Amino acid sequence: MPQMVARRVRVLLVGLLLGVAGVVGPVVRAAAQAEDPPARYIVRLADPPLASYRGGIADLLPTNPRVLGQVKLDVASPASLAYLDYLTRGHRAATAAMAEALGHPVKVIFDYRHAFNGLAVELTPAQADVVRGLPDVADVQPDFERHTLGQGGNPDENDTGSTEETGAGAQWIGAPAIWDGTATGKPGTRGEGVVIGVIDTGINVNHPSFTAKGDDGYQHHNPRGRFYGLCAPLDGAPFCNDKLIGVHDFTATSPLDDNGHGSHTASTAAGNMVSARVSAPTTSFTQEISGVAPHANLISYKACLVIGSCTGVSLVAAVDQAIPDGVDVLNFSIGGGPSDPWRDADAQAFLGARDAGVLAVVAAGNSGPEAGTVGSPAGAPWVLSVGASTHDRLLLSSVAGLAGGATRPPDDIVGTSLTAGYGPALVVYAGDFGDPLCSGAFLPGTFHGEIVICDRGGNARLEKGRNVRLGGAGGMILGNSAADGEATVADAQELPTVAIGFTAGRALKEWVSTGTGHRGTITPTAVGRDPTRADVLAGFSSRGPNSEAPDVLKPDVTAPGVDVLAAVNSANPLAPAQFGVLSGTSMASPHTAGAAALIRALHPDWTPAQVVSVLTSTGHLPGLREDDGVTPADPFDRGSGRIDLVQAARAGLVLGETGGKFRAANPATGGDPATLNLATLSHQSCPGRCAWQREVTNTLPTATTWRISTVAADGLTLTVTPRALRLAPGETAVLTLAADATALPRGQWAFGSVTLTPDTAAPAGTARPGTPAVQHLTVAVLPGGPRAEPTRWPG
């Protein structure tokens, strides 16, 4: 009843505004003449979007799936159709009110109703101020820009020229154990029936990674029996098939990928099993590759332009469209700098998507290794954010046969590459020619076939190779800076090149600085496996703490994101398909989206929150290292660990959370993100002692007992009540977890973990089919701050 009264009051206010439009309109028009030209704004309206509506308006039944006891939103139900009609009428009223208040019609660019309730319109800043004061307007936000995250915040992190196998990434995170059922003891799945939406730069529709039949002989089935977007009017349209069941364009160009990034992320998540012929300027090779969920279906949402820039109005439109399309998982290899997720329009759209039963996976950002660099919308508590690490398949090359100089030359130096061999030739340092970073093109004749050492950083890696080639170099050695550590990226350079770590690069330059006649050889690339080089955090991968919500640990997990081979766009969409190799958290995110699709295929009745809780609480921890290859990674580097599908497939405990509680956790309105029922526990201002509560549910078919133990950094004590749980199938229990940080220095984060071991778990290091997995809750505590009461999950 109060909501209906408020609605009537808003209608009266609109009437008053319409009555005074003769006064307001000329004033705004006069002001606008001196203003900047119109720009795009996102106007959020007060009513909840379709996915989030929980009832309360007369004659309109709730549509939120959680209220109805459902996992996914039914956009075609009578209640949904009625509420959509209500929102449409509200949009018309809001548009009319804006037109009357401003004295002219308003250009509407996009209309959002499913995951976000609002409009994208063109306004001047003065007009935006007027619109903010209109009834039913909750917020007006200027359009903003995000970027694809194969290109890092560090200027030398490119989307171009890195090499590694998508299949190797899928293998490293354990996907084959779900494909063949060895993890579960049940029939395997490769994602059949699951639909992954990819918001990106479009898709190469003619690529074999997206054809209706893969090289493994699998004939795809369209689980929806229809096509979406630009395919919908033409059954069997050239853009679509039973694998790629929908394409959309929100950039006013076409749904085709004119960048390559969107095809790469789509094929990493769900590309067919194919034989990829990779050609680089100096070499080529063939590899068998596939996405993590190769039998899942795809819908592409083009919201980014060829340069990798993505506008907020288009991103929100893409998320909003994914809801009526019924996708199960969304991949978003896109982001910007940290900002408030409780206000950002794209983050709010993802919250609506969570309400609709859609799991959003988001790249954490490429601004590492500095602390506090996790971007937006990756910092939102309701998305699964992913950092980038290495896996075990490498393309190796060496700097070999070093001789000359006045001191003993280094032994052969192993690095990464995609290169032909070169040498023996003289080895020189670019710093001796005035440009150690090789940041500018060297004049022709500067070099005469030498192998030139360039320092990494400052400019794009491929640019360095081009610059020394133009100067006459015959090869290049790219040496990491101290900040880059020991993790290298293999590049398809224009001349034979090998990338080496900081320690070896420093030793090499020291040797070159002595005497004369330094000579060496670059060996050709060889494909190999080296588990000791896997699970190293990429230097570019953004780190926590989560600056916008420090009581929510980010990133959530890591996945392979260095040197990933997958589909890209063809220069001509009708030309033969091409493959490319990229690095970035952009590449880690679709590995995780594919992993989420496999878990959803195993458990179609699980909510997004439950899938996220399993992927985080079973993350692989042993051996995860910082980018120096030695220092153990902490939760701000790797979240809860590297995705491990062997364990996630066997997890028995899940945690759930609702969209309403995510909204209520907004710190700006007095909420507490630490109370959210997540599989991580973070406290940015623990006043000596702090506590959390978490609710867990047994999804196993039998009653099971979990023993609970803790480990923590020196000076931090963790306790859990109870110390053991025995839960019947479907039974729920509440854990109370307390941290005593009184022995820790103020201002210094400390970490710990709570381990839940089922009584029927397989021995450590093994994975018997069907045996429940050991799970863990990751803890991060910062002593100090004003909070005096323990934070508790509000139940």
Secondary structure, 3 states (H helix, E strand, C coil): CHHHHHHHHHHHHHHHHHHCHHHHHHHHHHHHHCCCCCEEEEEEECCCCHHHCCCCCCCCCCCCHHHHCCCCCCCCCHHHHHHHHHHHHHHHHHHHHHHHHHCCCCCEEEEECCCCCEEEEEECHHHHHHHHCCCCEEEEEECCEEEECCCCCCCCCCCCCCCCEHHHHHHHCCHHHHHCCCCCCCCCCCCCCCEEEEEECCECCCCHHHCCECCCCCECCCCCCCCEECCCCCCCCCCCCCCEEEEEECCCCCCECCCCHHHHHHHHHHCCCEEEEEECCCCEEEEEECCCCCCCEEEEEECECCCCEEEHHHHHHHHHHHHHHCCCEEEECEEECCCCCCCCHHHHHHHHHHHCCCEEEEECCCCCCCCCCCCECCCCCCCEEEEEECCCEEEEEEEEEEECCCCCCCCCEEEECCCCCEEEEEEEEHHHHCCCCCCCCCCCCCCCCCEEEEECCCCCHHHHHHHHHHCCCCEEEEECCCCCCCCCCCCCCCCCEEEECHHHHHHHHHHHCCCCCCEEEECCCEEEECHHHCCEECCCCCCCCCCCCCCCCCCCEEEECCCEEEECCCCCCCCCCCEEEECCHHHHHHHHHHHHHHHHHHCCCCCHHHHHHHHHHCCECCCCECCCCCCECCHHHHCCCECCHHHHCCCCEECCCCHHHHHHCCHHHCCCHHHCCCCEEEEEEECCEEEEEEEEEECCCCCEEEEEEEEECCCCEEEEECCEEEECCCCEEEEEEEEECCCCCCCCCEEEEEEEEECCCCCCCCCCCCCCCCEEEEEEEEECCCCCCCCCCCC
